[in-house]
Structures are given as C-alpha cells and as structure tokens.
Amino acid sequence: MPNPVPRYPHPLLEYLQRLDRHCSSTAALWAAIHIDFPRAEGFSQLLSTWLSRARNHPLSLSLRGGLTMTSAASFGSTPGDSGT
C-alpha cells in the first residue's frame, strides 16, 4: 500500500504556508476572543495580533478566571507591566 504522505516535505510546506496565509487573512476566524485570567506572558502582543486579524468584523469576547480590579486595570499590559 502506498504511503499517502509525500516523500519530500516541500509540497506539504507549501500547502501549510497557503493555509496559514488564508487563515491569517480571514477575519471571521479571529472574531472570537476567550481570555483566561491571570493572563499569560505575551498577552498584549497576542491580543494586538488577534484584533488586527479580526479587522472590522464584530467580536465575541468571553472572560474567565479571577478578574480583579488590578487585572482589569492592566488588561492591555503584560504581567509585571505598570499598565501604561
């Protein structure tokens, strides 16, 4: 029985690159954001990327975890930042 996986990774890599470009440019795929608190390192960069990919598409936002006034005040900052 022949192996369905190509012997060389080049066709697979090309396919994955096309898939990545398509997914990155499809705003509807980025229209839902689920945020768990406390946030992980790099949250601000991830959120910025997520929102830019969602473009003007309506967003669905869900928050889960221990949301305190301190974490709400620093929502857009990474842990350890002052929130400014």
N, C-alpha and C positions, 0 to 999 in steps of 0.2 A: 504494500500500500504506500503510495507516495506521501511524502511529508508536506502538509499544506503551508508550512512556514518557508518563505524564501531562504535559499542558502546564503544570500548576502543581505545585509541589513539595509542597504541603500533604498530599495523600494518601500520598505516599512518606514524608514525615517522620513522619506518624502511624504508619505501618507500622513504620518503623525504631525509633521510640520503644517500641512494643509489643514488638518483637523484643528490644530492649535490656533492658526490664524482665523479660521471660521468661528470657533468658539469665542475667541477673544473679541471678535467684532460683532457678535450677535448680542445686542443689548438685552433682549428678553431673558437670556441665560443668567444675567447679572442683576436681575430685578428683585431678588430676594436676599436679604441680609439677616443672618442669625448671629447674634452676638452673645457670647457667654462671658460672665464676669466671675472672677477677675480676668482681664484681658491678657493675652499673650504678648511677648516681646514682638515688636514689629507691627503692632496693630494699626498704628497711624498710616504706615505705608500701604498695608494691605487694604485698609478702608479707602484710601485715596485711589488706589488702582481699581478697586471694585466699583466705586462711584463713577470714575471716568469711563469704565467699560459699560456701565448701565446707561450712560449718556442721559437723555431726557425721558427715558422710559419710567413709568410710575413704579415706585419702590414699595416693597413689603418689608417691614422691619420687625424683628422679634428680638426681645431681650430676655436673658435668662441668667439666674445666679444671684449673687449678693451685690445688688446695686445699692451703693450708699451715696450719700451726698458728696463724699470725697471722690468716688469713682465717677459720679455723674459730672462733677466739675471738671475733671480731667479726661472726659470722654474721648476727645480727639488726640490726647497725648499718649505716649508710650509709658509703661510703668517706670517710675523714677523721675519722669519729667515733671516740671512745675505746672504743666497745663497751659503754658503760654507759647 
